[in-house]
Amino acid sequence: MIRAYRPTDLDRLYEICVRTGASGQDAYDLVTDKNLFGHVFAAQYGLLEPEHAFVIEHDDGVAGGYVLGALDTNAFEAKCTAEYWPVLQGQYVAGSGQGLDAMLIGMIHNPSRMPSSITEDYPSHLHLDLLPPFQGGGNGRKLMESCMEALKADGSPGLHLGVSAQNKRALGFYAHLGFQELHANPMVHVLGIRL
Ligand SMILES: CC(C)(COP(=O)(O)OP(=O)(O)OC[C@H]1O[C@@H](n2cnc3c(N)ncnc32)[C@H](O)[C@@H]1OP(=O)(O)O)[C@@H](O)C(=O)NCCC(=O)NCCS
């Protein structure tokens, strides 16, 4: 069942994020601090824009997948700069950590900003991740459609998202759903779709 995000789902956002963080594969053993993935890629959506967040659950009520949307990427980034990143910047020393931890701590101190060349026509963005038992059978599509409908109903004309260049499964999935490539470098593809 797909339902709206609830504040009590926050821990599940962290868990799902790290378990899918390595280009769609489990990243749990790749980081020392298991919360870093959720800090960088997931928690801010539940905390700051819960109205565009949805989860999928089985009968036990425990979320096994999420879609986390931001209606206006520029406004969302500004809100994170004002309210979200400073808290984490106070918790993690700049330049600390090793390996992937260090990279993620670097992202806390230098959060990425999407250029206006993308956000002008595709102002919204989202993150979509499902744990393996929830993948397939149309669950990703259903979650995506829930978020796209909500963003469109709130006036968005277009949506973009970033995908690791190594995540061939997700790239195939998004192409199948009609996303077009807006930008690509060896690490990341930025895809977009009109709403
Ligand atoms: C990528 C992901 C979101 C896709 O969700 P999913 O539940 O596995 O996919 P669905 O079952 O909803 O597939 C929907 C449609 O896409 C098609 N599809 C799925 N993967 C595809 C692929 N690699 N290539 C082409 N088509 C694909 C399905 O056949 C289905 O087609 P239909 O609806 O026309 O019958 C999910 O597998 C996932 O969360 N993976 C791990 C985390 C991840 O990689 N997240 C993306 C980060 S950017």
The ligand as an ORCA input file, in Angstrom:
! r2SCAN-3c Opt
* xyz 0 1
  C      14.810      1.625     -9.764
  C      13.514      1.330     -9.042
  C      12.961      2.607     -8.396
  C      12.480      0.815    -10.046
  O      11.311      0.423     -9.364
  P      10.707     -1.037     -9.588
  O       9.623     -1.256     -8.588
  O      11.834     -2.013     -9.573
  O      10.120     -0.949    -11.074
  P       8.594     -1.218    -11.525
  O       8.264     -2.634    -11.257
  O       7.700     -0.197    -10.941
  O       8.718     -0.983    -13.102
  C       7.826     -0.102    -13.780
  C       7.988     -0.300    -15.254
  O       9.333     -0.062    -15.643
  C       9.856     -1.189    -16.324
  N      11.237     -1.326    -15.953
  C      11.748     -1.539    -14.722
  N      13.086     -1.584    -14.754
  C      13.423     -1.405    -16.059
  C      14.658     -1.351    -16.747
  N      15.819     -1.490    -16.099
  N      14.649     -1.147    -18.088
  C      13.476     -0.996    -18.746
  N      12.259     -1.032    -18.154
  C      12.246     -1.237    -16.818
  C       9.012     -2.365    -15.834
  O       9.025     -3.424    -16.772
  C       7.661     -1.720    -15.706
  O       7.045     -1.608    -16.983
  P       5.435     -1.467    -17.168
  O       4.895     -0.660    -16.001
  O       5.289     -0.760    -18.487
  O       4.914     -2.865    -17.155
  C      13.718      0.236     -7.932
  O      14.164     -0.954     -8.540
  C      14.698      0.643     -6.852
  O      14.317      1.319     -5.905
  N      15.964      0.226     -6.960
  C      16.974      0.448     -5.927
  C      17.199      1.929     -5.616
  C      17.434      2.750     -6.854
  O      18.182      2.386     -7.730
  N      16.755      3.912     -6.874
  C      16.903      4.860     -7.959
  C      17.933      5.873     -7.606
  S      18.001      7.173     -8.816
*
